[in-house]
Amino acid sequence: MHIKEAYHDGFKIYSINTDKKRKLSWNDDICVGCGICHDICPVNAIHMGPLGAIAKGNVRAPKLDIDENQCVLCGVCSFACPFGAFSLDAYGQDLVKIMEKNALPNNISVTQEECILCKQCELACPREAIDVVREMPERKTLVIGEISIDKDKCVYCGICAEYCPADAINLIPNEISPLTLKPYKDIVVDTDACVFCKVCEIACPHNAIEAICYKCPWDKKIEKPVLYETITGYTNIDKKYCVYCGRCEITCPTDAIEVEKPFEGELIIHNDICNVCGACVAICPCNALDIPKMEEPAQKIPKVILNSDVCVLCGACTHACPVDAIEIRRELKK
């Protein structure tokens, strides 16, 4: 007999006859709903949830459930999961980690020496699994100048603040009371944000601002930032949430990222069956599917389109589709 302990983002199953010496854990946050565990379970103990409704936010439910009375704690699901949503613990050790890698091959690596810290991979990642940390010199080391506002001439109209491209000018409001008639009590310039571009000086209708930029005549004296010297940082990939879609690899301008996908094959969308419910688009962990929009009236377009370059053939869309309009053909990468 097995016991299941549920918690906010998953559950654990263990045998009461072995003093918890064998335990299967599942994490809903990491799970993408691909259904590989469901397909491979030898005792049919895994049941998928209403994936389309979950992904679209119509219901709150786990992506899958395991019948603890059917589960034999064999751990096949934990070794087959390409995303690490399962872990099998035996005698206090994670067997998946001991085996070093899952049964399904996948990997991602960054060559930090080739990375230029551009953050494009971080922006492209559909799972927010990438964090590019960079430290840059203060702006005042790159731009040299002075700015002053003549408070006697200034009428606090705010035109300079609206024009300022760096949002460096701020009008300080007065506390509203019967004794304060003016809405603003001061105007200040954030010299750390100011780039001394002189836009405010030109825009001021009362000639109250004077800005001087020394950058041009002193250009050769200003040291330019150097990557990995004055600009430092690193790119961190959280493999816990990475789905190995390859968006980062495709986006990287210096080929510093290498991704190994678990499968090769094809995803076939039967547009004649599709009812355009959007379940596949919502569940896809790679943002590889989309419902196109007509650019002109009566234009004939497919109901759903696929970017096969970032599809990992996980199968989440096939399990989410209520009309079986998606077919997947895959095999392990050789």
PyMOL commands that set and color helices and strands:
alter all, ss='L'
color gray80, all
select helices_A, chain A and resi 36-40+51-55+76-80+95-98+120-124+139-141+159-163+199-203+219-221+247-251+279-283+316-320
alter helices_A, ss='H'
color red, helices_A
select strands_A, chain A and resi 2-7+10-15+22-27+46-48+64-66+86-90+93-94+107-110+130-135+145-149+169-173+184-189+209-213+232-237+257-260+263-269+289-290+305-306+326-332
alter strands_A, ss='S'
color yellow, strands_A
deselect
rebuild
show_as cartoon
